[in-house]
Amino acid sequence: MTVAEWIRRCAQRSPDACAYVDGERRFTYAQFNERVNRQVHALYAAGLQRGDRVAVLMNNHVEAVEAVAAAAKGGFVHVPINFRSVPREIAGVVNHCGASLILVEKEYAERLNEAGALPSVRRVIVVEPGEPASEYERWLAGSDTAEPTVDVTADDPFFICYTSGATGTPKGVLHQQRQSVVHAPVVVIGYDFKPASRLLLVYPHNSIASINMFYVPAWLVGGCVVFTDQRRFDAERWLRLVEQERITHCHLVPTMLFRVLESPRLAEADTSSLITIGYGSAPMPTERVERLMAVFGNIFIQGYGMTEIASIAAYLDKRDHLEATEGDRARLNSCGRAAFGCELRVVDDDGNDVPPGTVGEIVFRGPQMMTGYWNDPEKTAETIRNGWLHSGDMATLDERGYLTIVDRKKDLIISGGANISSREVEEVLYWHPAVREASVVGKPDEQWGELPHAFVSLHPQQAITPPELIAFCRERLSGYKCPSAIDIVEELPKNALGKILKTELRARFWADKTRKVN
């Protein structure tokens, strides 16, 4: 079974069903399939061959997902580029993957021009969403709508998704069609997707979540994806789209949900159509989960995973959330149990299972595990050892199989020989009603090696001093875990997904030093 076959079946079985909503534009599955077929033929006419890479630099539009589908049906490799990338970063991705063709939205064309030499690129197509006379539309119009005759298989490389770079230089994670095919039922079953589902996409199209939690699962059941502007999350716009489009499903990062809770429009918004809200990609304070459930009801699922494992490796489902509010509150600190088809363990530095409740590194195994890092066999061998993918995340696993993330291995703060979980300190800071967002990193110290240093933003019209926050922490944490200092800032740095960038915060202290983490 292939992703390509699912796209064809949607067009055959539900040709008139709405596939995509992109602003004022709406596309049925029949229309979408015809446009995808045109792109496949146009790519071959441009001289591309099976396995060639096609890079995409644009905002969230139907043209972006057409490129994903064309890769699936034509046997090409889709390479989405982060819209926030600067010219140097764009050149790095394009040259690393050896892209043969680039689809670029007009907004980013000048940035692409500034990227410098791109020797592998044969052609650049400029996309102007909604403009019928654009270069992209003329390019499609010159091709046939007939089904491509390319005999793609589950073993065909499908996409290279570059990591956000939160832990260093971005790596190109390669997935074949088979990984997306086996991962899709995890989402469809766990998140309760149906043919009538309407999925609101707020993640940028270059995210693994967009591809493997929205596009491909929607093709499995025939659901509808509604696009929104990914450049800046706006809670009022999100609530308006939920109402107007009768959204049933969405997946958000915690910072986005915090904004929804703060929205003055929340009380009057009609959110009754929502069936499932997923959250993940960053820690979610227990107090915020409880507030969200009080507002929206028992519709939440926490997903945990990573690009290398196709997206979801474990989740805390709705039943878990309900039981947590009925007495097992500690369960909300967990990210749930292993998802269907994914094995996970928590191991020590030698790869041995640690006892229940003991901190170790999470390792994964399963058919949705990445093929490897593109053009990086050494990093692939370092990450996949004895068939297990090493995540770099530190966690505990209890007797019932519930996984609780402690921290990224690189985010553990080592102070006087003791490991401090930055997430534990952040959780306490979030308990304070004035705190909007918090991030804790290790600051170098001659005596202790590192000391916890917090960066905090406050809710509007709230005021508190760093000493007051430190005192708040001292009442709730052991002394060595408390922040040695707190910077109150207007906004914390984030990547395209809304995840707080600890690398940028840590660089303020470690720019001229070498930080070693065991």
QUITAJO-V164443 format. One record per backbone hydrogen bond with DSSP energy under -0.5 kcal/mol. CO is the residue of the C=O (numbers start at 0). NH is the residue of the N-H. If there is no record, write none. Layout:
[[CO & NH] [CO & NH]]
This chain:
[[1 & 5] [2 & 6] [3 & 7] [4 & 8] [5 & 9] [6 & 10] [7 & 11] [8 & 12] [9 & 13] [13 & 16] [13 & 28] [14 & 29] [16 & 28] [18 & 224] [19 & 26] [20 & 226] [21 & 24] [24 & 21] [26 & 18] [26 & 19] [27 & 31] [28 & 32] [29 & 33] [30 & 34] [31 & 35] [32 & 36] [33 & 37] [34 & 38] [35 & 39] [36 & 40] [37 & 41] [38 & 42] [39 & 43] [40 & 44] [41 & 45] [42 & 47] [43 & 46] [48 & 51] [51 & 76] [52 & 54] [52 & 99] [52 & 100] [53 & 78] [54 & 102] [55 & 80] [56 & 104] [58 & 60] [60 & 63] [60 & 64] [61 & 65] [62 & 66] [63 & 67] [64 & 68] [65 & 69] [66 & 70] [67 & 71] [68 & 72] [69 & 73] [70 & 74] [70 & 75] [74 & 50] [75 & 77] [76 & 53] [77 & 159] [78 & 55] [79 & 161] [81 & 84] [85 & 88] [85 & 89] [86 & 90] [87 & 91] [88 & 92] [89 & 93] [90 & 94] [91 & 95] [92 & 96] [93 & 97] [93 & 98] [99 & 121] [99 & 122] [100 & 54] [101 & 103] [101 & 124] [102 & 56] [103 & 126] [104 & 107] [105 & 108] [107 & 111] [108 & 112] [109 & 113] [111 & 114] [112 & 115] [117 & 120] [122 & 101] [123 & 125] [124 & 103] [125 & 135] [126 & 105] [127 & 130] [129 & 131] [130 & 133] [133 & 137] [134 & 138] [135 & 139] [136 & 140] [137 & 141] [139 & 142] [149 & 151] [152 & 155] [153 & 177] [155 & 176] [157 & 77] [158 & 160] [158 & 174] [159 & 161] [160 & 172] [164 & 167] [170 & 162] [170 & 172] [171 & 173] [171 & 373] [172 & 160] [173 & 370] [173 & 371] [174 & 157] [174 & 158] [175 & 178] [175 & 179] [176 & 180] [177 & 181] [178 & 182] [179 & 183] [180 & 184] [182 & 185] [182 & 186] [183 & 186] [183 & 187] [184 & 188] [185 & 189] [186 & 190] [187 & 192] [193 & 196] [196 & 198] [196 & 223] [197 & 199] [197 & 247] [197 & 248] [198 & 200] [198 & 225] [199 & 201] [199 & 250] [200 & 227] [203 & 206] [206 & 210] [207 & 211] [208 & 212] [209 & 213] [209 & 214] [210 & 215] [213 & 217] [214 & 218] [215 & 219] [216 & 220] [217 & 221] [217 & 222] [223 & 198] [224 & 20] [224 & 226] [225 & 200] [233 & 237] [234 & 238] [235 & 239] [236 & 240] [237 & 241] [238 & 242] [239 & 243] [240 & 244] [241 & 245] [241 & 246] [242 & 245] [247 & 274] [247 & 275] [248 & 199] [249 & 277] [251 & 279] [252 & 255] [252 & 256] [253 & 257] [254 & 258] [255 & 259] [256 & 260] [257 & 261] [258 & 262] [259 & 262] [262 & 265] [264 & 267] [264 & 268] [265 & 268] [268 & 270] [270 & 273] [275 & 249] [276 & 300] [277 & 251] [278 & 302] [282 & 284] [284 & 287] [284 & 288] [285 & 289] [286 & 290] [287 & 291] [288 & 292] [289 & 293] [290 & 294] [291 & 295] [292 & 296] [296 & 298] [298 & 276] [300 & 278] [300 & 302] [301 & 315] [302 & 280] [303 & 312] [303 & 313] [305 & 308] [305 & 310] [306 & 309] [307 & 369] [310 & 305] [310 & 312] [312 & 338] [313 & 303] [314 & 316] [314 & 336] [315 & 301] [316 & 320] [317 & 321] [318 & 322] [319 & 323] [320 & 324] [321 & 325] [322 & 327] [323 & 326] [326 & 328] [327 & 330] [328 & 331] [329 & 332] [330 & 333] [335 & 402] [336 & 314] [338 & 341] [340 & 342] [340 & 366] [342 & 364] [344 & 362] [345 & 353] [346 & 360] [347 & 350] [351 & 347] [354 & 357] [359 & 394] [360 & 346] [361 & 390] [362 & 344] [363 & 388] [364 & 342] [365 & 368] [371 & 173] [372 & 375] [375 & 379] [376 & 380] [377 & 381] [378 & 382] [379 & 383] [382 & 384] [382 & 389] [384 & 387] [387 & 384] [387 & 389] [388 & 363] [388 & 390] [391 & 408] [392 & 361] [393 & 405] [393 & 406] [394 & 359] [395 & 403] [396 & 356] [397 & 400] [401 & 397] [402 & 334] [402 & 404] [403 & 395] [405 & 422] [406 & 393] [407 & 410] [407 & 411] [408 & 411] [411 & 413] [412 & 414] [412 & 419] [413 & 415] [414 & 417] [417 & 414] [419 & 412] [419 & 421] [420 & 424] [421 & 425] [422 & 426] [423 & 427] [424 & 428] [425 & 429] [426 & 430] [427 & 430] [427 & 431] [428 & 431] [431 & 434] [433 & 458] [436 & 456] [438 & 454] [440 & 452] [442 & 450] [444 & 448] [447 & 415] [447 & 449] [448 & 444] [450 & 442] [451 & 483] [451 & 484] [452 & 440] [453 & 486] [454 & 438] [455 & 488] [456 & 435] [456 & 436] [458 & 461] [464 & 468] [465 & 469] [466 & 470] [467 & 471] [468 & 472] [469 & 473] [470 & 474] [472 & 475] [472 & 476] [477 & 480] [477 & 481] [478 & 481] [484 & 453] [485 & 487] [486 & 455] [486 & 488] [492 & 500] [494 & 497] [498 & 494] [499 & 501] [500 & 504] [501 & 505] [502 & 506] [503 & 507] [504 & 507] [505 & 508] [505 & 509] [506 & 510] [509 & 512] [512 & 514] [513 & 515]]
